[in-house]
Amino acid sequence: MTADTAPADPGWQQIGPHPALKDWARAALPLAQRVIAQSREPWRCGGTWFVGVDALPNGPDGAVAGAAFPWKALPLAPVALHPGQLSVIRPGYPQPSPDESAAAFAFRQTRDAAHLDGLLPIGPDRRRMIREPHRWILGLPLTDIRASPLVVWEGSHKVMAAALHAALNPHPPERWADIDVTRAYQAARAQVFDTCRRVELPAGIGEATLLHRLTVHGVAPWHGAGQGDRIIAYFRPMMATVVDWIAEP
């Protein structure tokens, strides 16, 4: 698929630059750096990736250090926010690590560790179930380093919605959070790789990236000689049910 055949509804949007986004990012960065420096969370991928789930000490309104969350710069209705994820990538990402198989490392290198948020590996067999139904995915860069950008597959939210609907429909909606969707998810992701355009979305301070909740996405390997941490704060506010999550927005 080429740029001139990109879907009308690609499942992602970049916003900015906007002063409100820049003000919030500048206020959040010192807090983020302090959390990262003091955290005991182990870095993954050979010391090149800090996952940082719920690590940013923002308030439920999203405010940090007196800076209001930049709702006015975003095409979103304000909702209560969880502490933001601080996703940090360092030069050399990804590197092999003992906690990742050779196949998983190769997938990270060649397919950007592409995934769909909200599906958690449950039980000893790590079967995928929809346990974190969220409204949207919002990334707010805290540094201007654009290496290892977010990667999306345009239109993948449509493919995923159709596949997951087909997998869930035979079951009562109240049980959807407990349905094993592993095979449907893996098959749909393979279809995404075959039919959807891969797009890298580098962004810096004062910008934002908004993803549809069913968009397949990942992180590109670090290329080039840049130095420093690539830090992005991510927000994924929850929805009430899986039925809401899989419905059209």
Number of C-alpha atoms within 10 A of each C-alpha: 12 8 8 6 8 13 13 8 13 19 20 19 14 16 16 17 15 16 14 20 25 21 16 23 26 19 17 23 20 13 16 25 16 11 16 18 8 9 13 8 11 12 15 19 20 16 17 19 21 21 16 21 16 15 19 24 18 22 16 13 15 22 17 19 14 10 16 18 22 18 15 13 17 19 10 11 7 13 13 10 17 21 20 26 22 27 20 21 28 20 21 19 22 24 17 18 13 9 11 14 11 12 9 14 19 15 13 21 17 12 19 21 18 20 18 17 19 19 19 15 15 14 8 6 7 11 15 22 19 23 18 19 23 22 21 20 18 24 23 26 29 29 18 17 21 18 24 25 23 20 20 26 23 24 24 27 23 17 19 24 19 13 19 19 14 13 18 20 10 9 12 9 14 10 11 20 19 15 17 19 20 19 14 18 22 15 12 19 22 10 14 22 15 11 15 21 20 20 14 16 17 19 25 22 24 23 23 25 21 20 21 21 22 26 27 27 23 20 23 24 22 19 13 10 8 14 11 13 21 23 26 29 25 24 23 22 18 17 14 11 17 19 17 13 21 21 9 8 9
